[in-house]
Amino acid sequence: MRWQDYPLMEEEVLIVREGGKILFDFHKTVFARVAARYLESLSPITVRERGERIVLELEAEKGEELRAWLLLNLGKGFFITELESLELR
């Protein structure tokens, strides 16, 4: 199963490591609440909509910073699922 096909709950943030990049798949409501205001400082490679979800693609260093921040803020109505992409192996 590709990570894009993974069934996600609204409050779930999917984090996928792909080579030197980290992808974050947020539901639009969670994205607006926890990540949108930091978008400029994250300097994303890409930001794209995928139905009701927003996918951020970040360089590994910025991705690790966002991941750490999300882990520190888990009590704010979302949870994290992490995957290592097998597509590039």
A tleap script that builds the chain and sets N, CA, C and O, in Angstrom:
source leaprc.protein.ff14SB
mol = sequence {
  NMET ARG TRP GLN ASP TYR PRO LEU MET GLU
  GLU GLU VAL LEU ILE VAL ARG GLU GLY GLY
  LYS ILE LEU PHE ASP PHE HIE LYS THR VAL
  PHE ALA ARG VAL ALA ALA ARG TYR LEU GLU
  SER LEU SER PRO ILE THR VAL ARG GLU ARG
  GLY GLU ARG ILE VAL LEU GLU LEU GLU ALA
  GLU LYS GLY GLU GLU LEU ARG ALA TRP LEU
  LEU LEU ASN LEU GLY LYS GLY PHE PHE ILE
  THR GLU LEU GLU SER LEU GLU LEU CARG
}
set mol.1.N position { 0.850 -1.185 0.000 }
set mol.1.CA position { 0.000 0.000 0.000 }
set mol.1.C position { 0.893 1.246 0.000 }
set mol.1.O position { 1.822 1.361 0.800 }
set mol.2.N position { 0.598 2.154 -0.895 }
set mol.2.CA position { 1.330 3.423 -0.928 }
set mol.2.C position { 0.834 4.312 0.209 }
set mol.2.O position { -0.310 4.188 0.646 }
set mol.3.N position { 1.692 5.203 0.681 }
set mol.3.CA position { 1.269 6.054 1.800 }
set mol.3.C position { 0.074 6.919 1.423 }
set mol.3.O position { -0.737 7.255 2.286 }
set mol.4.N position { -0.049 7.285 0.149 }
set mol.4.CA position { -1.170 8.110 -0.299 }
set mol.4.C position { -2.511 7.380 -0.173 }
set mol.4.O position { -3.564 8.016 -0.121 }
set mol.5.N position { -2.472 6.054 -0.124 }
set mol.5.CA position { -3.688 5.248 -0.035 }
set mol.5.C position { -4.044 4.879 1.405 }
set mol.5.O position { -5.067 4.237 1.643 }
set mol.6.N position { -3.226 5.271 2.344 }
set mol.6.CA position { -3.433 4.942 3.749 }
set mol.6.C position { -4.685 5.662 4.258 }
set mol.6.O position { -4.764 6.885 4.141 }
set mol.7.N position { -5.664 4.946 4.818 }
set mol.7.CA position { -6.874 5.613 5.314 }
set mol.7.C position { -6.570 6.413 6.581 }
set mol.7.O position { -6.043 5.867 7.550 }
set mol.8.N position { -6.898 7.688 6.573 }
set mol.8.CA position { -6.549 8.568 7.691 }
set mol.8.C position { -7.787 9.141 8.351 }
set mol.8.O position { -8.785 9.437 7.693 }
set mol.9.N position { -7.704 9.291 9.658 }
set mol.9.CA position { -8.756 9.964 10.405 }
set mol.9.C position { -8.508 11.467 10.331 }
set mol.9.O position { -7.390 11.907 10.062 }
set mol.10.N position { -9.549 12.245 10.569 }
set mol.10.CA position { -9.432 13.696 10.458 }
set mol.10.C position { -8.345 14.260 11.376 }
set mol.10.O position { -7.615 15.169 10.980 }
set mol.11.N position { -8.234 13.734 12.587 }
set mol.11.CA position { -7.268 14.276 13.549 }
set mol.11.C position { -5.884 13.630 13.438 }
set mol.11.O position { -5.014 13.881 14.271 }
set mol.12.N position { -5.682 12.810 12.422 }
set mol.12.CA position { -4.413 12.114 12.233 }
set mol.12.C position { -3.477 12.916 11.328 }
set mol.12.O position { -3.880 13.397 10.269 }
set mol.13.N position { -2.228 13.051 11.760 }
set mol.13.CA position { -1.178 13.649 10.945 }
set mol.13.C position { -0.242 12.517 10.548 }
set mol.13.O position { 0.358 11.867 11.404 }
set mol.14.N position { -0.123 12.288 9.253 }
set mol.14.CA position { 0.760 11.242 8.746 }
set mol.14.C position { 2.108 11.865 8.416 }
set mol.14.O position { 2.179 12.866 7.704 }
set mol.15.N position { 3.177 11.269 8.937 }
set mol.15.CA position { 4.542 11.728 8.657 }
set mol.15.C position { 5.239 10.607 7.898 }
set mol.15.O position { 5.314 9.473 8.371 }
set mol.16.N position { 5.748 10.940 6.713 }
set mol.16.CA position { 6.398 9.945 5.857 }
set mol.16.C position { 7.802 10.428 5.520 }
set mol.16.O position { 7.986 11.543 5.031 }
set mol.17.N position { 8.786 9.583 5.785 }
set mol.17.CA position { 10.179 9.891 5.423 }
set mol.17.C position { 10.451 9.297 4.045 }
set mol.17.O position { 10.258 8.103 3.817 }
set mol.18.N position { 10.898 10.148 3.142 }
set mol.18.CA position { 11.254 9.714 1.783 }
set mol.18.C position { 12.616 10.289 1.445 }
set mol.18.O position { 12.731 11.458 1.077 }
set mol.19.N position { 13.634 9.477 1.567 }
set mol.19.CA position { 14.982 9.949 1.275 }
set mol.19.C position { 15.356 11.115 2.168 }
set mol.19.O position { 15.281 11.004 3.392 }
set mol.20.N position { 15.759 12.232 1.579 }
set mol.20.CA position { 16.162 13.421 2.330 }
set mol.20.C position { 15.014 14.374 2.614 }
set mol.20.O position { 15.237 15.526 2.989 }
set mol.21.N position { 13.772 13.896 2.435 }
set mol.21.CA position { 12.597 14.736 2.646 }
set mol.21.C position { 11.670 14.088 3.667 }
set mol.21.O position { 11.711 12.879 3.895 }
set mol.22.N position { 10.843 14.918 4.266 }
set mol.22.CA position { 9.798 14.422 5.152 }
set mol.22.C position { 8.483 15.052 4.700 }
set mol.22.O position { 8.391 16.265 4.513 }
set mol.23.N position { 7.472 14.209 4.530 }
set mol.23.CA position { 6.148 14.659 4.117 }
set mol.23.C position { 5.207 14.636 5.317 }
set mol.23.O position { 5.243 13.714 6.132 }
set mol.24.N position { 4.373 15.655 5.412 }
set mol.24.CA position { 3.372 15.756 6.471 }
set mol.24.C position { 2.017 15.849 5.799 }
set mol.24.O position { 1.778 16.746 4.992 }
set mol.25.N position { 1.138 14.930 6.129 }
set mol.25.CA position { -0.202 14.886 5.543 }
set mol.25.C position { -1.197 15.238 6.650 }
set mol.25.O position { -1.444 14.437 7.551 }
set mol.26.N position { -1.770 16.456 6.571 }
set mol.26.CA position { -2.704 16.983 7.571 }
set mol.26.C position { -4.100 17.062 6.980 }
set mol.26.O position { -4.253 17.314 5.785 }
set mol.27.N position { -5.126 16.850 7.806 }
set mol.27.CA position { -6.468 17.242 7.402 }
set mol.27.C position { -6.476 18.769 7.401 }
set mol.27.O position { -5.764 19.390 8.191 }
set mol.28.N position { -7.267 19.377 6.531 }
set mol.28.CA position { -7.280 20.842 6.411 }
set mol.28.C position { -7.560 21.538 7.733 }
set mol.28.O position { -6.967 22.581 8.008 }
set mol.29.N position { -8.445 20.992 8.561 }
set mol.29.CA position { -8.769 21.657 9.830 }
set mol.29.C position { -7.595 21.605 10.802 }
set mol.29.O position { -7.332 22.577 11.510 }
set mol.30.N position { -6.895 20.483 10.838 }
set mol.30.CA position { -5.722 20.370 11.717 }
set mol.30.C position { -4.602 21.262 11.193 }
set mol.30.O position { -3.931 21.942 11.969 }
set mol.31.N position { -4.402 21.259 9.885 }
set mol.31.CA position { -3.382 22.116 9.276 }
set mol.31.C position { -3.627 23.581 9.642 }
set mol.31.O position { -2.706 24.286 10.055 }
set mol.32.N position { -4.860 24.028 9.488 }
set mol.32.CA position { -5.192 25.427 9.788 }
set mol.32.C position { -4.942 25.753 11.260 }
set mol.32.O position { -4.513 26.859 11.590 }
set mol.33.N position { -5.207 24.802 12.128 }
set mol.33.CA position { -5.077 25.025 13.563 }
set mol.33.C position { -3.635 24.961 14.055 }
set mol.33.O position { -3.260 25.726 14.943 }
set mol.34.N position { -2.809 24.057 13.493 }
set mol.34.CA position { -1.484 23.850 14.086 }
set mol.34.C position { -0.290 24.173 13.195 }
set mol.34.O position { 0.815 24.327 13.714 }
set mol.35.N position { -0.459 24.283 11.893 }
set mol.35.CA position { 0.719 24.450 11.032 }
set mol.35.C position { 0.684 25.647 10.101 }
set mol.35.O position { 1.742 26.160 9.736 }
set mol.36.N position { -0.483 26.105 9.708 }
set mol.36.CA position { -0.593 27.143 8.674 }
set mol.36.C position { 0.192 28.403 9.023 }
set mol.36.O position { 0.844 28.979 8.152 }
set mol.37.N position { 0.143 28.836 10.263 }
set mol.37.CA position { 0.820 30.088 10.630 }
set mol.37.C position { 2.347 29.987 10.585 }
set mol.37.O position { 3.035 31.008 10.574 }
set mol.38.N position { 2.879 28.757 10.558 }
set mol.38.CA position { 4.335 28.564 10.525 }
set mol.38.C position { 4.842 28.245 9.126 }
set mol.38.O position { 6.029 27.979 8.937 }
set mol.39.N position { 3.947 28.271 8.150 }
set mol.39.CA position { 4.289 27.829 6.801 }
set mol.39.C position { 5.485 28.574 6.220 }
set mol.39.O position { 6.384 27.951 5.656 }
set mol.40.N position { 5.507 29.883 6.349 }
set mol.40.CA position { 6.609 30.664 5.776 }
set mol.40.C position { 7.951 30.277 6.391 }
set mol.40.O position { 8.938 30.135 5.670 }
set mol.41.N position { 8.003 30.106 7.707 }
set mol.41.CA position { 9.263 29.766 8.364 }
set mol.41.C position { 9.704 28.329 8.080 }
set mol.41.O position { 10.881 28.001 8.231 }
set mol.42.N position { 8.773 27.479 7.673 }
set mol.42.CA position { 9.129 26.096 7.339 }
set mol.42.C position { 9.758 25.969 5.964 }
set mol.42.O position { 10.417 24.968 5.683 }
set mol.43.N position { 9.572 26.955 5.101 }
set mol.43.CA position { 10.112 26.944 3.737 }
set mol.43.C position { 9.859 25.606 3.037 }
set mol.43.O position { 10.809 24.914 2.670 }
set mol.44.N position { 8.598 25.237 2.850 }
set mol.44.CA position { 8.309 23.928 2.252 }
set mol.44.C position { 8.785 23.823 0.808 }
set mol.44.O position { 8.818 24.810 0.073 }
set mol.45.N position { 9.149 22.612 0.422 }
set mol.45.CA position { 9.490 22.323 -0.964 }
set mol.45.C position { 8.210 22.435 -1.791 }
set mol.45.O position { 8.185 23.083 -2.837 }
set mol.46.N position { 7.146 21.789 -1.302 }
set mol.46.CA position { 5.827 21.882 -1.928 }
set mol.46.C position { 4.749 21.881 -0.858 }
set mol.46.O position { 4.938 21.367 0.244 }
set mol.47.N position { 3.626 22.463 -1.210 }
set mol.47.CA position { 2.399 22.400 -0.414 }
set mol.47.C position { 1.304 22.070 -1.420 }
set mol.47.O position { 1.097 22.813 -2.380 }
set mol.48.N position { 0.606 20.966 -1.208 }
set mol.48.CA position { -0.444 20.607 -2.162 }
set mol.48.C position { -1.671 20.075 -1.434 }
set mol.48.O position { -1.587 19.474 -0.362 }
set mol.49.N position { -2.807 20.321 -2.061 }
set mol.49.CA position { -4.066 19.799 -1.533 }
set mol.49.C position { -4.303 18.430 -2.131 }
set mol.49.O position { -4.037 18.189 -3.309 }
set mol.50.N position { -4.806 17.543 -1.300 }
set mol.50.CA position { -5.164 16.187 -1.725 }
set mol.50.C position { -6.537 15.894 -1.113 }
set mol.50.O position { -6.637 15.317 -0.030 }
set mol.51.N position { -7.571 16.295 -1.811 }
set mol.51.CA position { -8.921 16.177 -1.259 }
set mol.51.C position { -9.080 17.097 -0.058 }
set mol.51.O position { -8.888 18.308 -0.168 }
set mol.52.N position { -9.429 16.527 1.080 }
set mol.52.CA position { -9.603 17.293 2.317 }
set mol.52.C position { -8.307 17.403 3.107 }
set mol.52.O position { -8.326 17.793 4.275 }
set mol.53.N position { -7.187 17.067 2.486 }
set mol.53.CA position { -5.911 17.024 3.197 }
set mol.53.C position { -4.903 17.958 2.535 }
set mol.53.O position { -5.002 18.271 1.348 }
set mol.54.N position { -3.940 18.389 3.330 }
set mol.54.CA position { -2.835 19.233 2.863 }
set mol.54.C position { -1.546 18.442 3.084 }
set mol.54.O position { -1.309 17.923 4.175 }
set mol.55.N position { -0.722 18.354 2.052 }
set mol.55.CA position { 0.552 17.643 2.148 }
set mol.55.C position { 1.679 18.662 2.054 }
set mol.55.O position { 1.807 19.382 1.065 }
set mol.56.N position { 2.494 18.706 3.107 }
set mol.56.CA position { 3.698 19.550 3.139 }
set mol.56.C position { 4.905 18.666 2.869 }
set mol.56.O position { 5.044 17.602 3.471 }
set mol.57.N position { 5.759 19.091 1.987 }
set mol.57.CA position { 7.009 18.391 1.718 }
set mol.57.C position { 8.137 19.304 2.189 }
set mol.57.O position { 8.285 20.425 1.703 }
set mol.58.N position { 8.932 18.812 3.140 }
set mol.58.CA position { 10.001 19.615 3.736 }
set mol.58.C position { 11.340 18.908 3.608 }
set mol.58.O position { 11.411 17.681 3.551 }
set mol.59.N position { 12.406 19.711 3.564 }
set mol.59.CA position { 13.751 19.144 3.684 }
set mol.59.C position { 13.840 18.470 5.050 }
set mol.59.O position { 13.126 18.852 5.977 }
set mol.60.N position { 14.710 17.474 5.179 }
set mol.60.CA position { 14.783 16.663 6.400 }
set mol.60.C position { 14.963 17.505 7.669 }
set mol.60.O position { 14.301 17.245 8.674 }
set mol.61.N position { 15.838 18.498 7.638 }
set mol.61.CA position { 16.100 19.290 8.848 }
set mol.61.C position { 14.853 20.048 9.305 }
set mol.61.O position { 14.506 20.005 10.485 }
set mol.62.N position { 14.182 20.733 8.393 }
set mol.62.CA position { 12.950 21.448 8.740 }
set mol.62.C position { 11.856 20.460 9.139 }
set mol.62.O position { 11.059 20.735 10.036 }
set mol.63.N position { 11.823 19.314 8.469 }
set mol.63.CA position { 10.849 18.285 8.804 }
set mol.63.C position { 11.022 17.754 10.211 }
set mol.63.O position { 10.042 17.519 10.919 }
set mol.64.N position { 12.269 17.564 10.620 }
set mol.64.CA position { 12.530 17.093 11.989 }
set mol.64.C position { 12.110 18.143 13.012 }
set mol.64.O position { 11.627 17.802 14.092 }
set mol.65.N position { 12.294 19.417 12.674 }
set mol.65.CA position { 11.860 20.488 13.581 }
set mol.65.C position { 10.342 20.477 13.737 }
set mol.65.O position { 9.832 20.583 14.853 }
set mol.66.N position { 9.614 20.349 12.617 }
set mol.66.CA position { 8.163 20.308 12.691 }
set mol.66.C position { 7.699 19.062 13.431 }
set mol.66.O position { 6.777 19.134 14.243 }
set mol.67.N position { 8.321 17.931 13.166 }
set mol.67.CA position { 7.965 16.688 13.860 }
set mol.67.C position { 8.130 16.845 15.369 }
set mol.67.O position { 7.245 16.461 16.135 }
set mol.68.N position { 9.257 17.406 15.797 }
set mol.68.CA position { 9.504 17.608 17.227 }
set mol.68.C position { 8.454 18.539 17.829 }
set mol.68.O position { 7.959 18.287 18.928 }
set mol.69.N position { 8.115 19.603 17.121 }
set mol.69.CA position { 7.106 20.536 17.617 }
set mol.69.C position { 5.758 19.839 17.743 }
set mol.69.O position { 5.053 20.026 18.736 }
set mol.70.N position { 5.391 19.032 16.741 }
set mol.70.CA position { 4.131 18.294 16.798 }
set mol.70.C position { 4.111 17.331 17.989 }
set mol.70.O position { 3.101 17.223 18.684 }
set mol.71.N position { 5.218 16.639 18.221 }
set mol.71.CA position { 5.288 15.718 19.357 }
set mol.71.C position { 5.095 16.446 20.685 }
set mol.71.O position { 4.478 15.907 21.604 }
set mol.72.N position { 5.615 17.656 20.791 }
set mol.72.CA position { 5.461 18.441 22.018 }
set mol.72.C position { 4.040 18.975 22.188 }
set mol.72.O position { 3.662 19.384 23.286 }
set mol.73.N position { 3.261 18.976 21.130 }
set mol.73.CA position { 1.916 19.553 21.159 }
set mol.73.C position { 0.819 18.526 20.902 }
set mol.73.O position { -0.262 18.881 20.432 }
set mol.74.N position { 1.082 17.272 21.203 }
set mol.74.CA position { 0.120 16.205 20.916 }
set mol.74.C position { -1.213 16.370 21.643 }
set mol.74.O position { -2.217 15.823 21.188 }
set mol.75.N position { -1.258 17.084 22.726 }
set mol.75.CA position { -2.495 17.264 23.468 }
set mol.75.C position { -3.447 18.262 22.839 }
set mol.75.O position { -4.451 18.613 23.459 }
set mol.76.N position { -3.170 18.730 21.641 }
set mol.76.CA position { -3.974 19.775 21.002 }
set mol.76.C position { -4.936 19.236 19.951 }
set mol.76.O position { -5.245 19.924 18.978 }
set mol.77.N position { -5.411 18.002 20.144 }
set mol.77.CA position { -6.471 17.488 19.291 }
set mol.77.C position { -6.035 16.784 18.028 }
set mol.77.O position { -6.811 16.710 17.076 }
set mol.78.N position { -4.833 16.268 17.985 }
set mol.78.CA position { -4.385 15.480 16.837 }
set mol.78.C position { -3.435 14.401 17.335 }
set mol.78.O position { -2.930 14.471 18.456 }
set mol.79.N position { -3.198 13.403 16.493 }
set mol.79.CA position { -2.184 12.396 16.804 }
set mol.79.C position { -1.368 12.128 15.552 }
set mol.79.O position { -1.749 12.521 14.450 }
set mol.80.N position { -0.248 11.458 15.734 }
set mol.80.CA position { 0.730 11.264 14.659 }
set mol.80.C position { 0.857 9.781 14.321 }
set mol.80.O position { 0.873 8.928 15.208 }
set mol.81.N position { 0.946 9.493 13.031 }
set mol.81.CA position { 1.326 8.180 12.532 }
set mol.81.C position { 2.560 8.407 11.673 }
set mol.81.O position { 2.569 9.286 10.811 }
set mol.82.N position { 3.601 7.615 11.907 }
set mol.82.CA position { 4.844 7.773 11.136 }
set mol.82.C position { 5.092 6.547 10.278 }
set mol.82.O position { 4.910 5.414 10.723 }
set mol.83.N position { 5.511 6.785 9.041 }
set mol.83.CA position { 5.855 5.722 8.106 }
set mol.83.C position { 7.190 6.016 7.457 }
set mol.83.O position { 7.566 7.172 7.265 }
set mol.84.N position { 7.889 4.969 7.126 }
set mol.84.CA position { 9.092 5.086 6.293 }
set mol.84.C position { 8.666 4.628 4.917 }
set mol.84.O position { 8.204 3.498 4.759 }
set mol.85.N position { 8.811 5.472 3.927 }
set mol.85.CA position { 8.383 5.113 2.579 }
set mol.85.C position { 9.213 3.967 2.050 }
set mol.85.O position { 10.442 3.986 2.127 }
set mol.86.N position { 8.535 2.965 1.512 }
set mol.86.CA position { 9.214 1.841 0.892 }
set mol.86.C position { 9.327 2.017 -0.619 }
set mol.86.O position { 9.952 1.205 -1.302 }
set mol.87.N position { 8.713 3.088 -1.137 }
set mol.87.CA position { 8.687 3.314 -2.576 }
set mol.87.C position { 10.070 3.564 -3.161 }
set mol.87.O position { 10.306 3.268 -4.333 }
set mol.88.N position { 10.980 4.101 -2.366 }
set mol.88.CA position { 12.297 4.462 -2.893 }
set mol.88.C position { 13.340 3.380 -2.661 }
set mol.88.O position { 14.507 3.562 -3.009 }
set mol.89.N position { 12.943 2.277 -2.090 }
set mol.89.CA position { 13.897 1.203 -1.810 }
set mol.89.C position { 14.014 0.253 -2.966 }
set mol.89.O position { 14.775 -0.712 -2.898 }
savepdb mol mol.pdb
quit
